[in-house]
Amino acid sequence: MPIGVIPREEADVFRVPPDFVPISTRMEIRPATKELPYLGAPNPVLSAWIRLTEPVPDSTDRVLILADALAPSYAAVLTELTPIPAVGMTVHLSDAGTRPDFDWVLVHSKTTMADANRWVTHLATATQLRVVRHPQLPPDRAHERTPV
């Protein structure tokens, strides 16, 4: 188990509003660290235990859904709900990612390049390019912008 990760059995269920992310009704998400989206964390990192609650027989399809299941890790440093649309995503499956015998996975997302640490069983590596649009603030409130 990676250092600092809450064991799945001890992690609370995190409910994503279905009107914001409709597919969230098809999965169970349990944050694996204290960082959560839009709570102003010091680093843009999110980790969670995730499983699909409806069958997806093809393991590749499951990995693709799970690789994109977390909120964008940049959302961890924000404090206001802000859309962060994906403009591209690349997934590189490992040999373990093609196995049919997995249910719960530990998904770790960060905005910097991945390091050499392995997470439990490496199923896939995903890279996304996102567009972040900050709301326009009047000049007298420009100091309130969240630094990138």
C-alpha positions in Angstrom: 0.0 0.0 0.0 1.5 3.4 -0.9 2.3 5.7 2.0 -0.5 8.1 3.0 -3.3 6.1 1.2 -6.3 5.4 3.3 -7.2 1.6 3.1 -10.4 1.1 1.0 -12.3 -0.4 3.9 -11.7 2.8 6.0 -12.4 5.3 3.3 -15.7 7.1 3.2 -17.9 7.0 0.1 -17.8 10.2 -1.9 -21.0 11.1 -3.7 -20.5 13.2 -6.8 -23.7 15.2 -7.7 -25.2 13.2 -10.6 -26.5 16.4 -12.3 -22.8 17.5 -12.5 -21.4 14.1 -13.5 -24.2 11.7 -14.6 -21.9 8.7 -15.0 -21.1 9.0 -11.2 -24.3 7.0 -10.5 -22.5 4.0 -12.0 -19.5 3.9 -9.7 -18.5 4.0 -6.1 -15.7 6.4 -5.2 -13.8 6.4 -1.9 -11.2 9.1 -1.5 -7.8 7.5 -0.6 -6.2 10.7 0.7 -7.5 13.9 2.4 -7.5 15.9 -0.8 -10.9 16.4 -2.4 -12.0 18.5 -5.4 -12.6 22.2 -4.9 -11.3 22.3 -1.3 -8.2 24.4 -1.9 -5.5 21.7 -1.4 -1.9 22.9 -1.7 -1.1 20.4 -4.5 -3.1 19.4 -7.6 -3.3 15.7 -6.7 -6.3 13.4 -6.2 -6.4 9.7 -5.2 -9.4 7.4 -4.8 -10.5 3.8 -4.6 -13.0 3.4 -7.4 -15.2 0.5 -8.7 -17.9 0.3 -11.2 -21.3 -0.7 -9.8 -22.7 -1.9 -13.1 -21.1 -4.7 -15.2 -18.6 -3.7 -17.9 -17.4 -7.1 -19.2 -14.5 -5.8 -21.3 -11.5 -5.1 -19.1 -10.2 -2.5 -21.5 -13.5 -0.6 -21.4 -13.4 -0.7 -17.6 -9.9 0.7 -17.5 -10.8 3.5 -19.8 -13.8 4.5 -17.7 -11.8 4.2 -14.5 -8.9 6.2 -15.8 -11.2 9.1 -16.4 -13.4 8.6 -13.2 -11.7 11.2 -10.9 -12.3 14.9 -11.1 -9.4 16.7 -12.8 -6.6 16.8 -10.2 -6.3 20.5 -10.8 -9.7 20.8 -9.1 -8.1 19.9 -5.8 -6.4 23.4 -5.6 -9.6 25.3 -6.5 -12.2 26.5 -4.1 -15.1 27.2 -6.5 -16.8 24.8 -8.9 -15.2 25.4 -12.2 -15.6 23.3 -15.4 -12.2 21.9 -16.5 -13.0 20.2 -19.8 -10.7 17.6 -21.2 -9.3 18.4 -24.7 -7.4 15.2 -25.1 -6.6 11.9 -23.3 -4.1 9.2 -24.0 -4.2 5.9 -22.2 -1.4 3.3 -22.2 -2.6 -0.1 -21.0 -0.2 -2.2 -19.0 -0.5 -6.0 -19.1 -2.4 -6.0 -15.8 -4.9 -3.6 -17.4 -6.1 -6.3 -19.8 -6.8 -8.8 -17.0 -10.5 -9.6 -16.4 -10.1 -10.1 -12.7 -10.1 -6.6 -11.1 -12.9 -4.8 -9.3 -11.7 -2.0 -7.0 -8.8 0.1 -8.3 -6.7 2.8 -6.7 -6.8 5.8 -9.1 -4.1 8.5 -8.6 -4.2 11.7 -10.6 -1.8 14.6 -10.6 -1.1 17.4 -13.0 2.7 16.9 -13.2 4.4 14.0 -14.9 4.1 10.6 -13.2 7.2 9.4 -11.3 8.6 5.9 -11.1 6.5 4.9 -8.1 4.1 2.0 -8.7 0.5 2.1 -7.3 -0.5 -1.4 -6.0 -0.9 -2.9 -9.5 -0.3 -0.6 -12.5 -3.3 -1.0 -14.8 -2.8 2.0 -17.1 -1.2 5.4 -17.5 -3.5 8.2 -18.7 -2.5 11.7 -19.7 -5.0 14.5 -20.2 -4.7 18.0 -21.5 -7.3 20.3 -20.0 -8.4 23.9 -20.6 -8.9 25.9 -17.4 -10.9 29.1 -17.8 -10.8 31.4 -14.8 -13.8 33.6 -14.3 -13.2 37.2 -15.2 -12.8 39.2 -12.1 -13.0 43.0 -11.9 -9.5 44.7 -11.6 -10.0 45.4 -7.9 -10.5 41.6 -7.2 -7.7 40.3 -9.5 -5.7 39.3 -6.5 -8.3 36.6 -5.7 -7.4 34.5 -8.7 -6.1 31.0 -7.9 -2.5 30.8 -9.1 -1.9 28.1 -11.8 
